[in-house]
Amino acid sequence: MDIKKVPTNTITRDTRKLAEPTGNIYETTVILSKRANQISLAEKKEITRKLEEFKNERDNMDEVFENKEQIEISKFYERQPKPDLIAIAEFENGELYYRQAHTDDLKK
């Protein structure tokens, strides 16, 4: 997914249109929230890995200084679309794979 095409602000969406693929708005909400959590965790790991490069073992509360590169990395991630907006865009474009557990299999 090209995140440059994802809007960075919230837009109004038709809930009936969002619910069409699953047939239920609540199932759609669960799918979107789980995907947004996955995206959020991946971004957190990525930014943590990038910021670890700047970690200095001698740093303590008295020696904290601002590193311009760290600030630029943080600003880059702040400008990115929020994970929930990316998840919605993926869902609307049919890029998400999900499956539903069938209750028929559980019946005897």
Buried (B, 14 or more C-beta within 10 A) or exposed (E): EEEEEBEEEEEEEEEEEBBEBBEEEEBBBEBBEEBBEEBBEEBEEEBEEBBEEEEEEEEEEEEEEEEEEBEEBEEEEEEBBBBBBBBBBBBEEEEBEBEEEEEEEEEE
